[in-house]
Amino acid sequence: MNFDKYDGIYTIALKRSAPDCFIKPQGKYLCSYKKGEWDKVSDLYQQMLDYIHENNLQLTGCAYEVGTNDFIISNEADYIKKIMIKIDENY
């Protein structure tokens, strides 16, 4: 429940650039979007966790956060973030 702790940086790359580079696993992900400042991201995580619990899904791996409009906004309130959490397809 610590949504401000990060284990690494996720970015989209066209090719593997370093031997220790981690590649996001293929599979099914629960994805959600939120518009607004980063301090509201914990609300989005809680909504996703509620959905997971209500639908009897099992999480696996990391959560990935992506800013979808990083370079085209002038106001932080217009920021759109995407969160992806891998779900276990065999659960």
C-alpha positions as CSV (number, residue, x, y, z in Angstrom):
1,M,0.0,0.0,0.0
2,N,3.0,2.3,-0.4
3,F,2.3,3.8,-3.7
4,D,5.2,6.3,-3.6
5,K,8.0,3.7,-3.4
6,Y,9.6,2.8,-6.7
7,D,11.9,-0.2,-7.6
8,G,13.0,1.2,-10.9
9,I,12.2,3.4,-13.9
10,Y,10.0,2.2,-16.7
11,T,10.3,3.6,-20.1
12,I,9.5,2.5,-23.6
13,A,12.6,1.5,-25.6
14,L,13.0,0.3,-29.2
15,K,15.7,-2.2,-28.4
16,R,17.4,-3.7,-25.4
17,S,20.1,-1.2,-24.6
18,A,21.9,-2.8,-21.6
19,P,22.5,-6.3,-20.4
20,D,20.7,-5.7,-17.1
21,C,17.7,-4.2,-18.8
22,F,14.3,-5.6,-17.6
23,I,11.7,-6.2,-20.2
24,K,8.0,-6.0,-19.2
25,P,6.5,-9.5,-19.5
26,Q,3.8,-10.2,-22.0
27,G,0.4,-11.1,-20.8
28,K,-2.8,-9.6,-19.6
29,Y,-2.7,-6.4,-17.6
30,L,-5.3,-4.5,-15.7
31,C,-4.9,-0.9,-17.0
32,S,-6.4,2.3,-15.8
33,Y,-5.9,6.0,-16.5
34,K,-6.2,9.1,-14.3
35,K,-6.0,12.8,-15.2
36,G,-4.5,15.1,-12.6
37,E,-1.6,15.6,-10.4
38,W,0.6,12.7,-9.2
39,D,-0.5,13.1,-5.6
40,K,-3.9,11.5,-6.6
41,V,-2.3,8.3,-8.0
42,S,-3.0,6.4,-4.7
43,D,-6.7,6.9,-5.4
44,L,-6.3,5.1,-8.7
45,Y,-4.3,2.3,-7.2
46,Q,-7.0,1.8,-4.6
47,Q,-9.8,1.7,-7.3
48,M,-7.7,-0.9,-9.2
49,L,-7.2,-3.0,-6.0
50,D,-10.9,-2.9,-5.2
51,Y,-11.7,-4.1,-8.8
52,I,-9.1,-6.9,-8.5
53,H,-10.7,-8.0,-5.2
54,E,-14.3,-7.8,-6.5
55,N,-13.4,-9.8,-9.6
56,N,-11.3,-12.4,-7.9
57,L,-8.2,-11.6,-9.9
58,Q,-4.6,-12.4,-8.8
59,L,-1.8,-9.9,-9.4
60,T,1.7,-10.9,-10.4
61,G,4.8,-8.9,-10.9
62,C,5.2,-5.1,-10.9
63,A,3.0,-2.2,-11.5
64,Y,4.0,0.1,-14.4
65,E,3.3,3.8,-14.6
66,V,3.4,5.8,-17.8
67,G,2.8,9.5,-18.4
68,T,0.9,9.6,-21.6
69,N,1.2,13.3,-22.3
70,D,4.5,14.3,-20.6
71,F,5.7,16.6,-23.3
72,I,2.5,18.4,-24.3
73,I,1.1,19.8,-21.1
74,S,1.7,23.1,-19.4
75,N,-0.5,22.5,-16.3
76,E,0.1,19.5,-14.0
77,A,-3.6,19.1,-13.5
78,D,-3.8,18.1,-17.2
79,Y,-1.3,15.2,-16.7
80,I,-2.7,11.8,-17.8
81,K,-1.1,8.7,-16.2
82,K,-1.6,5.1,-17.1
83,I,-1.0,2.3,-14.6
84,M,-0.7,-1.3,-15.7
85,I,-0.6,-4.3,-13.3
86,K,-0.1,-7.8,-14.6
87,I,-2.8,-10.3,-13.7
88,D,-2.2,-14.0,-13.4
89,E,-4.1,-15.7,-16.3
90,N,-4.0,-19.1,-14.6
91,Y,-5.6,-18.0,-11.3
